[in-house]
Amino acid sequence: MASRYKLFNEMLAKDAPNATVFEKVLKWFNLAKREEYNGHDSMLPKIMTLESATFEPTPSNPHHATTVFSMTVPRELCNMTGNLHGGAVALIFDICTSTAINACSRDGFWDTGHVSRTLNCTYLRPAPEGSKIFVESEVVHLGKRMGLIKGVIKTEDGKTCYTCEHGKAAVGGATL
């Protein structure tokens, strides 16, 4: 994972002064689409679309960032009943909520990688194969080393299917 962050930071450094928050998140997300990478998450950039990425700090949340991705649920991510598989839900949340951190990372702050501490998913209603869904992520808190992001997967008509709370830990950079 460290090499992915190094590659990302090198790519971003080339156009960092001009990169929008949207471009920064998209650049990170698309790293999994590179030909030499065939990890478990490599299919997501091929089937998901980044709809929006924002970084809007507030006095109560100086790291407030959001992302929204959309996708049509493919058969490859469904269970035998034709609905989005629970493991696929966790994978989608893991990747999408993590990209929200990239919207507010900067030199010396959450820029050397992060790993999951907890990923708590709640399954409310199924998302059937062929349905369009939206994955909304929001950075709730980022401290020096620990962070919390929440996620929601909704149907096209706004019904909540799945929610998550994703605890993250920053890696690298600081001396532990």
Helices and strands as residue ranges (DSSP letters): H 2-15, H 21-30, G 31-33, H 44-47, E 48-55, E 65-72, G 75-77, H 86-104, E 114-123, E 132-142, E 146-155, E 160-170
